[in-house]
Amino acid sequence: MDSNIEEKNLNPETKSAEEENPLAIIHSSLPIASLSLTLFPTSTQFLKLFSHHPNKVKIPTQASSLTHLSLSSSVSPLPSRISFKSTIAANPLHSPLSIVPRRPVDPSSAAALRRAAVVWFRNDLRVHDNECLNSANDECVSVLPVYCFDPRDYGKSSSGFDKTGPFRAQFLIESVSELRKNLQARGSNLVVRVGKPEAVLVELAKEIGADAVYAHREVSHDEVKAEGKIETAMKEEGVEVKYFWGSTLYHLDDLPFKIEDLPSNYGAFKDKVQKLEIRKTIAALDQLKNLPSRGDVELGDIPSLLDLGISPTARTSQEGKPTMVGGETEALTRLKSFAADCQARLSKGNQKGGNNSVFGANFSCKISPWLAMGSISPRSMFDELKKTISASTTTTPRNGPGDTGLNWLMYELLWRDFFRFITKKYSSAKTQVEAGPATACTGAFA
């Protein structure tokens, strides 16, 4: 900068760029400010600034012109005329501050919390390993858990069969009742309604002034269609819908391919995913956020079979069948019993087990109904069995690792994953038209 000043002083006939732009001519006696606007020259100093060039100076009328000035950070004796290049990147007046405070990234900050949210329980009737419930609890001031008994899931199908039989309906009622108890034990509760979710959820969201609805995604055509209706209804009300994935052993986002590129046969699917890492389970929260104070929402009664249009006498036609009680507590009890049975087999040197073994006549782990309702997650099953096996032995069983039951369970859960992913792939109307026959076998384990 000094070399430019000396050159111009030695050649006074040269017409400088500063003379073309009077705003770049600053008197040497003027204190040179920092970038802080509070150190900008006062009005008196501003008039003195241009007193030596009355014929050239024009007072700027646009605030944006001030951005052409560059201010140094020190005071030193300088020649009478100096030039500066702008170091201000943009005019702050072009980017006014928002009057609405932005939500900080850190969810632990109080300002980051949503006012209220609805948690829509579907086939995830549990408090453990429930990312949807935990996320809503972390991100919201108050949370309203809701379950809807959709009338479209009951009655007769177009083929004349019951859409939901009496045994499944009773199992679901028990599972919802157990969920309400578990939520109450953690300072929350469960709102129960009989009605279409797209109508019930919108009404509740309005009533409590909800900012968002949290839910797990499902895979079948009717369930995906219902999600679309809810998204449309919530968009009209300005309510965000946040979906999560929690119904498979492997997470949807961890697949090494897009769902559209999912292999159509199990062997190819297994080869691509079996080396993926399984996400860790999410621990159940000891304390949940309170229900919203606004709206004074009624909890509602859990319906009976008659309320759902199902005759209770239909359940007596299969007396003598093993009784299965719905709910998360029963699911966890069965899982621990299954893990203990596998551990006992290891301690007996892989001898043939009794009737409770996963081999022989009772080949099943007998947890499928709870898994279908979401009373337990596939990851919880795998994690519990893995911990049990690891604690009981550090060596490979005599007849191979499959004898522990872990490989057997992994095999079954992997098949279940394949069917659910393939159902999701063909659940849209477009893919049903393009590949209709592929959906014929996708509902068996969904």
C-alpha positions as CSV (number, residue, x, y, z in Angstrom):
1,M,0.0,0.0,0.0
2,D,2.8,2.5,0.9
3,S,4.5,2.0,-2.5
4,N,1.3,3.0,-4.3
5,I,1.0,6.2,-2.1
6,E,4.7,7.2,-2.8
7,E,4.3,6.7,-6.6
8,K,1.2,8.9,-6.7
9,N,2.9,11.7,-4.6
10,L,5.9,11.7,-7.0
11,N,3.6,12.1,-10.0
12,P,1.0,14.7,-9.1
13,E,-0.3,14.9,-12.7
14,T,-1.6,11.4,-12.6
15,K,-5.3,11.3,-12.0
16,S,-5.9,8.7,-9.3
17,A,-8.9,6.4,-8.9
18,E,-9.5,8.0,-5.5
19,E,-10.2,11.4,-7.2
20,E,-12.7,9.6,-9.4
21,N,-14.3,8.2,-6.2
22,P,-14.4,11.0,-3.5
23,L,-15.6,8.5,-0.9
24,A,-12.2,6.8,-1.0
25,I,-10.4,10.1,0.1
26,I,-10.1,10.2,3.9
27,H,-8.3,12.9,5.9
28,S,-5.2,11.6,7.8
29,S,-6.4,13.1,11.0
30,L,-9.5,11.0,11.1
31,P,-9.3,8.1,13.6
32,I,-9.4,4.9,11.6
33,A,-12.1,2.6,13.0
34,S,-12.4,-1.1,13.3
35,L,-15.2,-3.1,11.7
36,S,-17.6,-2.2,14.6
37,L,-20.2,0.3,13.4
38,T,-20.0,2.1,16.7
39,L,-16.6,3.6,15.7
40,F,-17.9,5.1,12.5
41,P,-17.1,8.9,12.3
42,T,-19.6,11.2,13.9
43,S,-21.6,13.7,11.8
44,T,-19.1,16.5,12.6
45,Q,-16.2,14.4,11.6
46,F,-18.0,13.3,8.4
47,L,-18.4,17.0,7.3
48,K,-14.7,17.7,8.1
49,L,-13.8,14.7,6.2
50,F,-14.8,16.2,2.8
51,S,-14.1,19.9,3.6
52,H,-10.9,19.9,1.4
53,H,-12.8,18.8,-1.7
54,P,-16.1,20.6,-1.8
55,N,-16.5,20.3,-5.5
56,K,-16.1,16.6,-5.7
57,V,-17.8,15.2,-2.7
58,K,-21.4,13.8,-2.8
59,I,-23.0,12.5,0.3
60,P,-24.2,8.9,-0.4
61,T,-27.9,8.5,-0.3
62,Q,-27.8,4.6,-0.2
63,A,-26.7,2.8,2.8
64,S,-25.3,0.1,0.6
65,S,-22.6,2.5,-0.6
66,L,-21.0,2.3,2.8
67,T,-19.9,-1.2,1.9
68,H,-17.3,0.3,-0.4
69,L,-15.4,1.6,2.5
70,S,-12.7,-0.5,4.2
71,L,-11.7,0.5,7.7
72,S,-8.3,-0.4,9.2
73,S,-7.6,-1.3,12.8
74,S,-4.8,1.0,13.8
75,V,-3.9,4.8,13.7
76,S,-0.6,5.9,12.1
77,P,0.7,9.0,10.4
78,L,-0.3,8.8,6.7
79,P,-0.1,11.0,3.7
80,S,-3.0,13.3,3.1
81,R,-4.7,10.9,0.7
82,I,-4.9,7.1,1.0
83,S,-7.0,4.5,-0.7
84,F,-8.7,1.4,0.7
85,K,-10.2,-1.7,-0.9
86,S,-13.3,-3.2,0.5
87,T,-13.0,-6.1,2.9
88,I,-16.7,-6.3,3.8
89,A,-18.1,-9.4,2.1
90,A,-21.8,-8.3,2.0
91,N,-24.1,-5.6,3.1
92,P,-25.7,-6.6,6.4
93,L,-28.8,-4.6,5.3
94,H,-29.3,-7.1,2.5
95,S,-29.7,-10.0,5.0
96,P,-31.9,-8.7,7.8
97,L,-32.2,-10.7,10.9
98,S,-35.3,-12.8,11.3
99,I,-37.7,-11.7,14.0
100,V,-38.5,-15.3,14.7
101,P,-35.9,-17.0,16.9
102,R,-34.4,-20.0,15.1
103,R,-34.4,-23.4,16.8
104,P,-30.8,-24.2,17.9
105,V,-29.2,-27.4,16.6
106,D,-28.6,-28.7,20.1
107,P,-31.8,-30.5,21.2
108,S,-30.9,-30.1,24.9
109,S,-31.5,-26.4,24.6
110,A,-34.9,-25.4,25.9
111,A,-35.4,-23.2,22.8
112,A,-34.9,-26.2,20.5
113,L,-37.9,-28.1,22.0
114,R,-41.2,-28.4,20.1
115,R,-44.2,-27.1,22.0
116,A,-46.2,-30.4,21.8
117,A,-46.3,-33.5,19.6
118,V,-48.5,-36.5,19.0
119,V,-46.9,-40.0,19.0
120,W,-48.9,-42.3,16.9
121,F,-48.5,-45.9,18.0
122,R,-49.1,-48.5,15.3
123,N,-47.4,-51.9,15.2
124,D,-44.9,-50.7,17.8
125,L,-46.7,-51.3,21.1
126,R,-43.7,-51.0,23.3
127,V,-41.6,-48.5,25.3
128,H,-38.2,-50.2,24.9
129,D,-36.3,-49.9,21.6
130,N,-38.8,-47.3,20.4
131,E,-36.9,-44.6,18.6
132,C,-40.1,-42.8,17.7
133,L,-41.2,-42.4,21.4
134,N,-37.7,-41.5,22.6
135,S,-37.2,-38.9,19.9
136,A,-40.5,-37.2,20.7
137,N,-39.6,-37.2,24.4
138,D,-36.2,-35.6,23.6
139,E,-37.5,-33.0,21.2
140,C,-40.8,-31.8,22.7
141,V,-42.0,-30.1,25.8
142,S,-45.0,-32.3,26.0
143,V,-46.0,-35.6,24.3
144,L,-49.4,-37.1,23.6
145,P,-49.3,-40.9,22.9
146,V,-52.2,-42.1,20.8
147,Y,-53.5,-45.4,19.5
148,C,-56.3,-45.7,17.0
149,F,-58.5,-48.7,16.4
150,D,-59.2,-48.2,12.7
151,P,-62.7,-49.5,11.8
152,R,-61.3,-50.4,8.3
153,D,-59.3,-53.2,10.0
154,Y,-62.4,-55.0,11.2
155,G,-65.5,-56.5,9.7
156,K,-65.5,-58.6,6.5
157,S,-63.1,-58.4,3.6
158,S,-64.3,-58.4,0.0
159,S,-63.8,-62.2,0.0
160,G,-66.1,-62.6,3.0
161,F,-63.4,-63.4,5.6
162,D,-62.9,-61.6,8.9
163,K,-60.2,-58.9,8.5
164,T,-59.3,-59.4,12.1
165,G,-60.3,-62.5,13.9
166,P,-61.4,-62.7,17.6
167,F,-58.1,-64.1,18.9
168,R,-56.0,-61.5,17.2
169,A,-58.4,-58.8,18.2
170,Q,-58.3,-59.8,21.9
171,F,-54.5,-60.1,21.7
172,L,-54.3,-56.5,20.3
173,I,-56.6,-55.2,23.0
174,E,-54.4,-56.8,25.7
175,S,-51.3,-55.3,24.0
176,V,-52.8,-51.8,24.0
177,S,-53.8,-52.2,27.6
178,E,-50.3,-53.2,28.6
179,L,-48.8,-50.2,26.7
180,R,-51.1,-47.8,28.6
181,K,-49.9,-49.3,31.9
182,N,-46.2,-49.0,30.9
183,L,-46.7,-45.4,29.8
184,Q,-48.5,-44.6,33.1
185,A,-45.7,-46.0,35.1
186,R,-43.4,-43.5,33.4
187,G,-45.5,-40.4,34.0
188,S,-47.4,-40.5,30.7
189,N,-50.6,-42.1,29.4
190,L,-52.2,-43.4,26.3
191,V,-55.1,-41.8,24.4
192,V,-57.3,-44.4,22.7
193,R,-59.7,-43.7,20.0
194,V,-61.9,-45.8,17.6
195,G,-61.8,-44.0,14.2
196,K,-59.8,-43.3,11.1
197,P,-56.3,-42.1,12.0
198,E,-56.3,-39.3,9.4
199,A,-59.3,-37.8,11.1
200,V,-58.5,-38.6,14.8
201,L,-54.9,-37.4,14.6
202,V,-55.7,-34.1,13.0
203,E,-58.4,-33.4,15.6
204,L,-56.0,-34.2,18.5
205,A,-53.2,-32.1,16.9
206,K,-55.5,-29.1,16.7
207,E,-56.7,-29.6,20.2
208,I,-53.3,-29.6,21.8
209,G,-51.6,-27.2,19.3
210,A,-49.1,-29.9,18.2
211,D,-46.1,-29.0,16.1
212,A,-45.5,-32.6,14.8
213,V,-46.7,-36.1,14.7
214,Y,-44.2,-38.9,15.3
215,A,-44.8,-42.4,14.0
216,H,-43.1,-45.6,12.7
217,R,-43.5,-46.4,9.0
218,E,-45.2,-49.5,7.9
219,V,-44.9,-51.5,4.6
220,S,-48.2,-52.8,3.3
221,H,-50.2,-51.0,0.7
222,D,-53.1,-50.0,2.9
223,E,-50.8,-48.8,5.7
224,V,-48.7,-46.7,3.2
225,K,-51.9,-45.3,1.8
226,A,-53.0,-44.3,5.3
227,E,-49.7,-42.5,5.8
228,G,-50.2,-40.5,2.6
229,K,-53.7,-39.4,3.8
230,I,-52.3,-38.3,7.2
231,E,-49.4,-36.4,5.6
232,T,-51.9,-34.5,3.3
233,A,-54.2,-33.7,6.2
234,M,-51.3,-32.6,8.5
235,K,-49.8,-30.4,5.8
236,E,-53.0,-28.4,5.5
237,E,-52.7,-27.8,9.3
238,G,-49.0,-26.9,9.2
239,V,-48.1,-29.9,11.3
240,E,-44.9,-31.9,10.5
241,V,-45.0,-35.7,10.2
242,K,-41.8,-37.4,11.3
243,Y,-41.4,-41.1,10.4
244,F,-39.0,-43.6,11.9
245,W,-38.1,-47.2,11.0
246,G,-38.1,-49.9,13.7
247,S,-39.7,-53.1,12.4
248,T,-36.8,-55.0,11.0
249,L,-33.4,-56.4,12.3
250,Y,-31.5,-54.4,9.8
251,H,-32.4,-50.7,9.5
252,L,-33.8,-49.5,6.2
253,D,-31.2,-46.7,5.9
254,D,-28.3,-49.2,6.4
255,L,-29.2,-51.3,3.3
256,P,-26.4,-51.3,0.7
257,F,-28.9,-50.6,-2.0
258,K,-32.0,-48.5,-2.6
259,I,-35.3,-50.2,-1.8
260,E,-36.1,-50.1,-5.6
261,D,-33.0,-52.2,-6.2
262,L,-33.8,-54.8,-3.6
263,P,-33.0,-58.3,-4.9
264,S,-36.1,-60.3,-5.7
265,N,-34.8,-63.5,-4.2
266,Y,-33.7,-64.3,-0.7
267,G,-30.3,-65.7,-1.5
268,A,-29.1,-62.5,-3.2
269,F,-30.6,-60.4,-0.4
270,K,-28.8,-62.4,2.3
271,D,-25.4,-62.1,0.5
272,K,-25.7,-58.4,0.5
273,V,-26.9,-57.7,4.0
274,Q,-25.6,-60.5,6.3
275,K,-22.3,-58.7,7.0
276,L,-24.0,-55.4,7.9
277,E,-23.8,-54.1,11.4
278,I,-27.0,-54.4,13.4
279,R,-27.9,-51.2,15.2
280,K,-27.9,-51.2,19.0
281,T,-31.2,-51.3,20.9
282,I,-32.6,-48.2,22.5
283,A,-33.2,-48.4,26.2
284,A,-36.6,-47.6,27.6
285,L,-36.9,-44.2,29.3
286,D,-37.5,-44.2,33.0
287,Q,-39.5,-41.0,32.8
288,L,-41.5,-39.5,29.9
289,K,-42.7,-36.0,29.2
290,N,-46.1,-35.0,30.6
291,L,-49.2,-34.9,28.5
292,P,-50.0,-31.5,27.0
293,S,-51.9,-29.2,29.3
294,R,-53.8,-27.5,26.5
295,G,-57.0,-29.1,25.2
296,D,-57.7,-31.2,28.3
297,V,-57.9,-34.3,26.1
298,E,-59.9,-37.3,27.3
299,L,-58.0,-40.5,27.4
300,G,-60.8,-42.7,26.1
301,D,-61.7,-46.3,26.9
302,I,-60.0,-49.3,25.3
303,P,-62.8,-51.0,23.2
304,S,-64.0,-54.5,23.8
305,L,-64.6,-57.1,21.1
306,L,-68.2,-56.1,20.9
307,D,-67.2,-52.5,20.3
308,L,-65.1,-53.6,17.4
309,G,-68.0,-55.6,16.0
310,I,-66.6,-59.0,16.9
311,S,-68.6,-61.6,18.8
312,P,-66.8,-62.8,22.0
313,T,-68.4,-66.3,21.6
314,A,-66.2,-66.9,18.6
315,R,-63.2,-67.4,20.9
316,T,-64.7,-70.4,22.5
317,S,-64.6,-72.5,19.4
318,Q,-60.9,-73.4,19.9
319,E,-60.8,-74.2,23.6
320,G,-57.8,-76.1,24.7
321,K,-55.4,-74.0,22.6
322,P,-52.4,-72.5,24.5
323,T,-53.4,-69.1,25.9
324,M,-51.3,-66.2,24.8
325,V,-51.5,-62.9,26.7
326,G,-50.7,-59.8,24.7
327,G,-48.3,-57.1,25.8
328,E,-44.7,-56.1,26.2
329,T,-44.2,-57.7,29.6
330,E,-45.2,-61.1,28.3
331,A,-43.0,-60.7,25.2
332,L,-39.9,-59.9,27.3
333,T,-40.7,-62.8,29.6
334,R,-40.9,-65.2,26.6
335,L,-37.7,-63.9,25.2
336,K,-35.8,-64.4,28.4
337,S,-37.3,-68.0,28.6
338,F,-36.1,-68.7,25.1
339,A,-32.6,-67.3,25.8
340,A,-32.4,-69.4,29.0
341,D,-33.4,-72.5,27.1
342,C,-30.6,-71.9,24.6
343,Q,-28.2,-71.4,27.5
344,A,-29.3,-74.6,29.2
345,R,-28.6,-76.5,26.0
346,L,-25.1,-75.2,26.0
347,S,-24.5,-76.2,29.6
348,K,-25.7,-79.8,28.8
349,G,-23.1,-80.2,26.1
350,N,-25.6,-79.8,23.2
351,Q,-27.6,-82.8,24.2
352,K,-31.1,-83.1,22.9
353,G,-33.4,-80.8,24.7
354,G,-36.9,-81.4,26.0
355,N,-40.2,-80.2,24.7
356,N,-39.2,-76.5,25.3
357,S,-36.3,-76.8,22.8
358,V,-36.3,-74.8,19.6
359,F,-35.7,-78.1,17.9
360,G,-38.0,-81.0,17.4
361,A,-41.8,-80.6,17.7
362,N,-41.6,-77.3,19.4
363,F,-39.2,-75.8,16.8
364,S,-40.4,-72.2,17.2
365,C,-39.3,-69.6,19.6
366,K,-43.0,-68.9,20.1
367,I,-42.6,-65.1,20.0
368,S,-44.1,-64.3,16.6
369,P,-47.4,-62.8,17.8
370,W,-45.7,-60.3,20.0
371,L,-43.2,-59.5,17.2
372,A,-46.1,-58.8,14.8
373,M,-47.7,-56.4,17.2
374,G,-44.4,-54.7,17.9
375,S,-44.5,-55.6,21.6
376,I,-40.9,-56.6,21.1
377,S,-38.4,-55.6,18.4
378,P,-36.3,-57.9,16.2
379,R,-33.2,-56.1,17.5
380,S,-34.1,-56.8,21.1
381,M,-34.6,-60.5,20.4
382,F,-31.2,-60.8,18.7
383,D,-29.5,-58.6,21.3
384,E,-30.9,-60.6,24.3
385,L,-29.9,-63.9,22.8
386,K,-26.5,-62.7,21.8
387,K,-25.8,-61.5,25.4
388,T,-27.0,-64.8,26.9
389,I,-24.9,-66.9,24.6
390,S,-21.8,-64.7,25.1
391,A,-22.2,-64.9,28.9
392,S,-22.6,-68.7,28.9
393,T,-19.7,-69.8,26.6
394,T,-16.6,-68.4,25.0
395,T,-16.0,-71.5,22.7
396,T,-17.9,-72.8,19.7
397,P,-20.5,-75.5,20.6
398,R,-19.6,-79.1,19.9
399,N,-22.0,-79.4,16.9
400,G,-21.3,-75.9,15.5
401,P,-22.4,-72.4,16.2
402,G,-25.9,-73.1,15.0
403,D,-26.6,-75.1,18.2
404,T,-26.6,-72.0,20.3
405,G,-29.9,-70.9,18.7
406,L,-28.4,-67.5,17.7
407,N,-27.8,-68.6,14.1
408,W,-31.2,-70.1,13.9
409,L,-32.9,-67.0,15.2
410,M,-30.8,-64.8,12.8
411,Y,-31.9,-67.0,9.9
412,E,-35.6,-66.6,10.8
413,L,-35.3,-62.8,11.4
414,L,-33.4,-62.4,8.1
415,W,-36.2,-64.1,6.3
416,R,-38.7,-61.8,8.0
417,D,-36.6,-58.7,7.0
418,F,-36.7,-59.9,3.4
419,F,-40.4,-60.2,3.3
420,R,-41.0,-56.8,4.9
421,F,-38.6,-55.1,2.6
422,I,-40.0,-56.8,-0.5
423,T,-43.5,-55.7,0.6
424,K,-42.3,-52.1,1.0
425,K,-40.8,-52.3,-2.5
426,Y,-44.1,-53.3,-4.1
427,S,-46.4,-51.4,-1.8
428,S,-46.9,-48.3,-4.1
429,A,-49.6,-48.3,-6.8
430,K,-46.9,-47.9,-9.5
431,T,-44.9,-50.9,-8.6
432,Q,-48.0,-53.0,-8.2
433,V,-49.0,-52.3,-11.8
434,E,-45.5,-53.0,-13.1
435,A,-44.9,-56.2,-11.1
436,G,-48.2,-57.4,-9.7
437,P,-47.3,-61.1,-9.3
438,A,-44.4,-60.3,-7.0
439,T,-46.7,-59.1,-4.2
440,A,-48.5,-62.5,-4.0
441,C,-45.9,-63.9,-1.6
442,T,-44.9,-60.8,0.3
443,G,-47.6,-60.8,3.0
444,A,-46.8,-64.1,4.7
445,F,-44.3,-62.7,7.2
446,A,-45.2,-59.0,7.0
